[in-house]
Amino acid sequence: MTSIAIIGTVGVPACYGGFETLVENLLDEDQTDHKITVYCSGKAYNNKITQYKNAQLHYIPLNANGAQSIIYDIWSLIHTVFKGTDNILLLGVSGAICLPFIRLFSKARIVTNIDGIEWRRDKWNTLIKKFLKFSEKIAVNFSDVVIADNQAIADYVVQEYGVQAEVIAYGGDHAVVEKLNLADHDYALALCRIEPENNVEMILDSFSQTNKKLKFIGNWDNSDFGRSMKAKYQQFDNIEIVAPIYDLRVLFNIRQQCSFYVHGHSAGGTNPSLVEMMHFNKSIIAFDCNYNRASTENNACYFANTNELIEQINTVNTVNNAEYMLEIAQRRYTWRKIKQQYFDLFN
């Protein structure tokens, strides 16, 4: 039985974001072919269970995100190397700077999902961007396999480093928690972390100039930017600013009752919120960038500025792409397929 260590997430049971949802869906109570250890943040779990879905859980007494994330990943890597694991699945590049040293002491197969092109994100200052770019370079050069979650990122890896990456996206079918009973309650839906790079202001400004209702779900109170957007746009009668919703059943009903979905992400690769929504047989309007075009196979509607989005809002009913989105989602973005792709790398 081969062993696999999964490193770089807050942990399981999933309580945070995309990588955590990935690990949640890789694990299986009936899986007996691999001995899996998931490294978890001791700061995130009050109840530190030792086993979950046939995987062993090991806790590191640090936060998995923020300033401690680098040390958290390095600590996890060093621990699993001295434990003698056969395979390492590293999610993200924060701790990748120690991979050259790991190579000196371990023959473990290292598979690294480099996430999006993190160093390009506007939210980072120059120093952090330089560190993340360096970490990305180390991750690509010292991993046995590099995973890109989007073809556009795989193309970037080839162009930047001359290395071929495996393209493995995310599943989205977990969001459909029961049989769809589609309805149109006459509102558009947007859902994201409230950050400038997700074109939050462009979406809000566009809807403020139309009569179409918008439900916009996000963590509005977590930043000055979010609070300012909330204060400015909640005064519009057709815009509903909604606090974060983590209950999949509540989200399920909101998603299946919307008229269409607006996706503003401009960075990061394949966004989980997009592939989840593609399973709901609704038309999608997405920001025009190579990541979103790759995810939707150029079959969504796209916008690059406020005027284009206003036009899409006003004409979306005449250009229905819902069936295209559903077909792509069922073909590419199911956890059964994603899980098989990952485990094929370790067999």
GUNUMI-242685 format. One record per residue (C-alpha): z, y, x; residue number from 1; residue in three letters. Coordinates in Angstrom, 3 decimals. Each point is the difference from the previous one (the first is absolute). Example, Ala and Ser with C-alpha at 12.3 -4.5 7.8 and 13.67 -1.06 7.14 Angstrom:
<pts>
         z         y         x    n  res
     7.800    -4.500    12.300    1  ALA
    -0.660     3.440     1.370    2  SER
</pts>
This chain:
<pts>
         z         y         x    n  res
     0.000     0.000     0.000    1  MET
    -1.062     3.321     1.495    2  THR
     2.246     3.044    -0.192    3  SER
    -0.973     3.504    -1.108    4  ILE
     2.043     3.184     0.414    5  ALA
    -0.900     2.932    -2.265    6  ILE
     1.006     3.342     1.495    7  ILE
    -0.370     3.647    -0.973    8  GLY
     1.128     0.270    -3.622    9  THR
     3.178     1.049    -1.775   10  VAL
     0.265    -3.615    -1.104   11  GLY
     0.074    -2.216    -3.058   12  VAL
     0.662    -0.127    -2.898   13  PRO
    -2.546     2.840    -0.024   14  ALA
     1.537     3.371    -0.746   15  CYS
    -2.232     2.502     1.721   16  TYR
    -3.761     0.111     0.541   17  GLY
    -3.300    -1.693     0.788   18  GLY
     1.011    -2.142     2.974   19  PHE
     3.097    -1.212    -1.829   20  GLU
    -2.113    -0.995    -3.002   21  THR
    -2.335    -1.811     2.392   22  LEU
     2.842    -2.064     1.483   23  VAL
     1.400    -0.685    -3.469   24  GLU
    -3.330    -1.540    -0.981   25  ASN
    -0.513    -1.924     3.242   26  LEU
     3.222    -1.901    -0.578   27  LEU
     0.045    -3.040    -2.244   28  ASP
     2.896    -2.204    -1.057   29  GLU
    -2.287    -3.044     0.240   30  ASP
    -1.284     0.837     3.499   31  GLN
     1.086    -2.629     2.532   32  THR
    -2.722     0.207     2.673   33  ASP
     1.591     2.868     1.920   34  HIS
     3.502     1.046     0.935   35  LYS
     0.038     3.697    -0.887   36  ILE
     2.523     2.646     1.058   37  THR
    -0.141     3.482    -1.499   38  VAL
     1.753     2.802     1.854   39  TYR
     1.798     2.375    -2.367   40  CYS
     1.843     3.307     0.284   41  SER
     3.749    -0.493    -0.278   42  GLY
     0.242     3.602    -1.202   43  LYS
    -2.155    -0.704    -3.061   44  ALA
     1.828    -3.016    -1.460   45  TYR
     3.620    -0.138    -1.114   46  ASN
    -0.348    -3.666    -0.954   47  ASN
    -1.294    -1.664     3.163   48  LYS
    -1.305    -3.348    -1.182   49  ILE
    -1.119    -2.355     2.770   50  THR
    -2.875    -1.769    -1.767   51  GLN
    -2.668     1.162    -2.420   52  TYR
    -3.069    -1.863    -1.298   53  LYS
     0.357    -2.650     2.708   54  ASN
     0.200     2.626     2.778   55  ALA
     2.951     0.761     2.268   56  GLN
     1.127     3.647     0.013   57  LEU
     1.341     1.668     3.127   58  HIS
     1.553     3.460    -0.210   59  TYR
    -0.267     2.751     2.596   60  ILE
     2.716     2.704    -0.399   61  PRO
    -2.472     2.904     0.020   62  LEU
    -2.255     1.824    -2.429   63  ASN
    -3.543    -1.361    -0.126   64  ALA
    -1.514     3.435    -0.586   65  ASN
     0.382     3.396     1.581   66  GLY
     1.268     0.631     3.510   67  ALA
     1.589    -3.464     0.341   68  GLN
    -3.171    -1.915    -0.892   69  SER
    -1.171    -0.338     3.618   70  ILE
     3.271    -1.497     1.209   71  ILE
     0.206    -2.106    -3.168   72  TYR
    -3.365    -1.634     0.711   73  ASP
     0.675    -0.446     3.727   74  ILE
     3.397    -1.591    -0.679   75  TRP
    -1.629    -2.382    -2.495   76  SER
    -2.759    -0.931     2.460   77  LEU
     2.407    -0.699     2.852   78  ILE
     2.240    -2.092    -2.245   79  HIS
    -2.839    -2.182    -1.302   80  THR
    -1.427    -0.513     3.515   81  VAL
     3.307    -1.325     1.309   82  PHE
     0.231    -2.170    -3.109   83  LYS
    -3.286    -1.598     1.066   84  GLY
    -2.280     0.712    -2.957   85  THR
    -3.599    -1.275     0.016   86  ASP
    -1.592     2.882    -1.928   87  ASN
     0.869     3.659    -0.520   88  ILE
    -1.361     2.033    -2.901   89  LEU
     0.607     3.654     0.890   90  LEU
    -0.524     2.430    -2.864   91  LEU
    -0.639     3.489     1.340   92  GLY
    -0.158     1.292     3.561   93  VAL
     3.367     1.746     0.460   94  SER
     1.440    -2.692     2.279   95  GLY
    -3.281    -0.997     1.625   96  ALA
     0.838     1.841     3.234   97  ILE
     2.061    -3.014     1.068   98  CYS
    -2.811    -2.542    -0.529   99  LEU
    -1.039     0.023     3.710  100  PRO
     3.544    -1.099     0.885  101  PHE
     0.064    -2.573    -2.827  102  ILE
    -3.115    -1.503     1.579  103  ARG
     1.931    -0.600     3.230  104  LEU
     2.664    -2.124    -1.690  105  PHE
    -1.722    -1.639    -2.942  106  SER
    -3.124    -1.991    -0.839  107  LYS
     0.363     0.816    -3.693  108  ALA
    -3.176     0.820    -1.889  109  ARG
     0.225     3.691    -0.951  110  ILE
    -1.756     1.169    -3.170  111  VAL
     0.313     3.738    -0.660  112  THR
    -0.903     1.883    -3.154  113  ASN
    -0.553     3.518     1.314  114  ILE
     0.329     1.508    -3.496  115  ASP
    -1.990     3.193    -0.522  116  GLY
    -0.931     2.294     2.844  117  ILE
     3.536     1.383     0.007  118  GLU
    -0.438     2.506     2.803  119  TRP
    -2.538     1.956    -2.040  120  ARG
     2.389     0.739    -2.852  121  ARG
     0.663     3.719    -0.500  122  ASP
     3.732    -0.515    -0.519  123  LYS
     0.600    -0.852     3.686  124  TRP
     0.477     2.589     2.727  125  ASN
    -2.063    -0.104     3.204  126  THR
     2.571    -2.016     1.995  127  LEU
     0.340    -2.699    -2.662  128  ILE
    -3.786    -0.184    -0.381  129  LYS
    -0.397    -0.598     3.740  130  LYS
     2.663    -2.722    -0.044  131  PHE
    -1.564    -1.753    -2.993  132  LEU
    -3.452     0.130     1.598  133  LYS
     1.416    -1.530     3.195  134  PHE
     1.821    -2.689    -2.018  135  SER
    -3.202    -0.786    -1.866  136  GLU
    -1.865    -0.444     3.291  137  LYS
     2.686    -2.367     1.321  138  ILE
     0.018    -1.957    -3.270  139  ALA
    -3.772    -0.512     0.046  140  VAL
    -0.142    -0.962     3.674  141  ASN
     3.004    -2.356     0.087  142  PHE
    -0.347    -1.846    -3.321  143  SER
    -1.845    -3.292    -0.408  144  ASP
    -1.268     1.142    -3.388  145  VAL
    -0.227     3.514    -1.441  146  VAL
     0.013     0.352    -3.777  147  ILE
    -1.555     3.003    -1.731  148  ALA
     0.598     0.341    -3.727  149  ASP
    -3.312     1.793    -0.546  150  ASN
    -3.512    -0.352     1.409  151  GLN
    -0.014     3.675     0.965  152  ALA
     3.037    -0.600     2.222  153  ILE
    -1.621    -3.100     1.505  154  ALA
    -3.041     2.124     0.845  155  ASP
     2.296     2.555     1.653  156  TYR
     1.684    -2.717     2.113  157  VAL
    -3.386    -1.181     1.278  158  VAL
    -1.166     3.532     0.766  159  GLN
     3.270     1.084     1.643  160  GLU
     1.017    -3.165     1.872  161  TYR
    -2.936    -2.413    -0.070  162  GLY
     2.139    -2.598    -1.813  163  VAL
    -0.955    -1.895    -3.155  164  GLN
     2.680     0.106    -2.696  165  ALA
     0.563    -2.415    -2.867  166  GLU
    -0.298     1.825    -3.331  167  VAL
     2.769    -1.068    -2.385  168  ILE
     0.870     2.366    -2.841  169  ALA
     2.860    -0.152    -2.521  170  TYR
     0.376    -1.798    -3.274  171  GLY
     0.425     1.958    -3.189  172  GLY
     0.277    -2.660    -2.679  173  ASP
     3.821     0.042     0.138  174  HIS
    -0.170     3.290    -1.928  175  ALA
    -1.410    -1.795    -3.067  176  VAL
     3.290    -1.472    -1.150  177  VAL
    -1.290    -1.267    -3.345  178  GLU
    -3.260    -0.308    -1.932  179  LYS
    -1.858     3.309    -0.182  180  LEU
    -0.037     1.670    -3.396  181  ASN
    -2.141     2.974     0.911  182  LEU
     0.306     3.252    -1.921  183  ALA
    -0.963     3.628     0.531  184  ASP
     2.854     2.401    -0.665  185  HIS
    -2.098     2.967     1.119  186  ASP
     1.519     0.755     3.407  187  TYR
    -1.147    -0.343     3.585  188  ALA
     2.329    -1.583     2.539  189  LEU
     0.755     0.791     3.637  190  ALA
     2.625    -1.765     2.102  191  LEU
     0.851     0.549     3.666  192  CYS
     2.476     1.254     2.562  193  ARG
     0.028     3.751    -0.352  194  ILE
    -1.570     1.052     3.286  195  GLU
    -2.780     2.531     0.729  196  PRO
    -2.328    -2.687     1.415  197  GLU
    -0.048    -1.673    -3.425  198  ASN
    -1.686     3.129    -1.398  199  ASN
     2.824     0.542    -2.465  200  VAL
    -0.661     3.729    -0.362  201  GLU
    -3.743    -0.520    -0.496  202  MET
     0.674    -2.468    -2.831  203  ILE
     2.546     2.254    -1.694  204  LEU
    -2.148     3.105     0.379  205  ASP
    -3.014    -1.801    -1.471  206  SER
     1.858    -1.244    -3.074  207  PHE
     1.582     3.426    -0.532  208  SER
    -3.557     1.247    -0.601  209  GLN
    -0.826    -2.674    -2.600  210  THR
     1.408    -1.113    -3.341  211  ASN
     0.431    -3.638     1.081  212  LYS
     3.591    -1.240     0.118  213  LYS
     1.315    -1.288     3.326  214  LEU
     3.020    -2.175     0.770  215  LYS
     0.733     0.376     3.715  216  PHE
     2.634    -2.396     1.378  217  ILE
     1.564     0.649     3.399  218  GLY
     3.037     0.877     2.103  219  ASN
    -0.120     3.717    -0.811  220  TRP
     3.554     0.777     1.075  221  ASP
    -0.223    -1.505     3.512  222  ASN
    -1.617     2.968     1.761  223  SER
    -0.491     3.750    -0.210  224  ASP
    -3.684    -0.642    -0.666  225  PHE
     0.771    -2.293    -2.937  226  GLY
     2.525     2.385    -1.507  227  ARG
    -2.395     2.939     0.271  228  SER
    -2.811    -1.980    -1.668  229  MET
     2.345    -1.072    -2.782  230  LYS
     1.220     3.544    -0.618  231  ALA
    -3.518     1.436    -0.063  232  LYS
    -1.772    -2.553    -2.173  233  TYR
     2.574    -1.358    -2.449  234  GLN
    -0.478     3.199    -2.026  235  GLN
    -3.452    -1.218    -1.109  236  PHE
     0.113    -1.688    -3.398  237  ASP
    -2.523    -2.692     0.994  238  ASN
     1.776    -1.007     3.252  239  ILE
     3.007    -2.341    -0.062  240  GLU
     1.899    -0.238     3.271  241  ILE
     1.631    -3.451     0.083  242  VAL
     2.747    -1.200     2.363  243  ALA
    -0.627    -3.169     2.066  244  PRO
    -0.190    -3.228    -2.010  245  ILE
     0.659    -3.264     1.841  246  TYR
     0.272    -2.330    -3.007  247  ASP
    -3.326    -1.874    -0.088  248  LEU
     0.304    -0.648    -3.733  249  ARG
     0.376     3.700    -0.783  250  VAL
    -2.907     0.816     2.313  251  LEU
    -2.053    -2.766    -1.614  252  PHE
     0.120     1.713    -3.385  253  ASN
    -0.766     3.446     1.416  254  ILE
    -2.969    -1.375     1.914  255  ARG
    -1.534    -1.994    -2.844  256  GLN
     0.279     2.945    -2.407  257  GLN
    -1.650     2.692     2.145  258  CYS
    -3.572     1.247    -0.472  259  SER
    -0.832    -0.129     3.713  260  PHE
     1.662     0.129     3.416  261  TYR
    -0.264     2.717     2.678  262  VAL
     0.545    -1.056     3.618  263  HIS
     0.427     2.814     2.510  264  GLY
     0.880    -1.834     3.222  265  HIS
    -2.020     1.201     2.976  266  SER
     1.574    -2.177     2.723  267  ALA
     1.539    -3.376     0.663  268  GLY
    -2.695    -2.569    -0.703  269  GLY
     0.274    -2.242    -3.058  270  THR
     2.683     1.604    -2.173  271  ASN
     2.103    -2.474    -2.031  272  PRO
     0.182     2.386    -2.974  273  SER
    -3.809    -0.008    -0.211  274  LEU
    -0.519    -3.774     0.142  275  VAL
     2.815    -0.476    -2.525  276  GLU
    -1.712     2.378    -2.435  277  MET
    -3.378    -1.705     0.494  278  MET
     1.438    -3.044    -1.818  279  HIS
     0.504     2.036    -3.209  280  PHE
    -3.652     0.296    -1.084  281  ASN
     0.130     3.815    -0.005  282  LYS
    -2.442     2.498     1.458  283  SER
     1.065     1.434     3.355  284  ILE
    -0.694     3.405     1.542  285  ILE
     0.800    -0.043     3.732  286  ALA
     0.014     2.541     2.794  287  PHE
    -3.235    -0.285     1.945  288  ASP
     0.874    -1.567     3.367  289  CYS
    -1.221    -3.106     1.795  290  ASN
     3.243    -1.923    -0.706  291  TYR
    -0.252     0.434    -3.766  292  ASN
    -3.727    -0.698    -0.037  293  ARG
     0.573    -3.233     1.950  294  ALA
     2.778    -1.090    -2.373  295  SER
    -2.076     0.677    -3.115  296  THR
    -3.359    -1.069     1.492  297  GLU
    -1.469     3.426    -0.855  298  ASN
     0.321    -0.766    -3.719  299  ASN
     2.738     2.466    -1.004  300  ALA
    -0.541     3.680    -0.807  301  CYS
     0.815     2.325     2.908  302  TYR
     1.089     3.599     0.598  303  PHE
     0.361     2.118     3.128  304  ALA
     1.289     3.261    -1.479  305  ASN
     1.453     1.540    -3.145  306  THR
    -3.345     0.801    -1.630  307  ASN
    -1.256    -3.540     0.480  308  GLU
     3.206    -1.469    -1.434  309  LEU
    -0.174     2.282    -3.051  310  ILE
    -3.560    -1.193    -0.579  311  GLU
     1.088    -3.650     0.331  312  GLN
     2.884     0.526    -2.431  313  ILE
    -2.349     1.481    -2.569  314  ASN
    -2.677    -2.700     0.364  315  THR
     1.952    -3.163     0.860  316  VAL
    -0.509    -1.455    -3.472  317  ASN
    -3.768     0.020     0.536  318  THR
     0.213    -1.778     3.386  319  VAL
     2.256    -2.988    -0.636  320  ASN
     0.677    -2.034     3.153  321  ASN
     2.904    -2.069    -1.351  322  ALA
    -1.818    -3.353     0.008  323  GLU
    -1.168     0.537     3.594  324  TYR
     3.576     0.760     1.104  325  MET
     1.378    -3.108    -1.706  326  LEU
    -2.688    -2.272     1.435  327  GLU
     0.666     1.247     3.545  328  ILE
     3.763    -0.355    -0.457  329  ALA
    -0.244    -3.585    -1.226  330  GLN
    -2.389    -0.904     2.803  331  ARG
     1.798     1.705     2.893  332  ARG
     3.524     1.142    -0.884  333  TYR
     1.998    -3.005    -1.217  334  THR
     3.076    -1.205     1.857  335  TRP
    -1.255    -3.568    -0.025  336  ARG
    -2.995     1.071     2.082  337  LYS
     1.973     2.366     2.260  338  ILE
     2.663    -2.615     0.687  339  LYS
    -2.627    -2.590     0.969  340  GLN
    -1.637     2.482     2.389  341  GLN
     3.283     0.657     1.779  342  TYR
     1.038    -3.625     0.374  343  PHE
    -3.456    -0.969     1.218  344  ASP
     0.789     2.138     3.058  345  LEU
     3.028    -2.165     0.831  346  PHE
    -1.491    -3.434    -0.640  347  ASN
</pts>
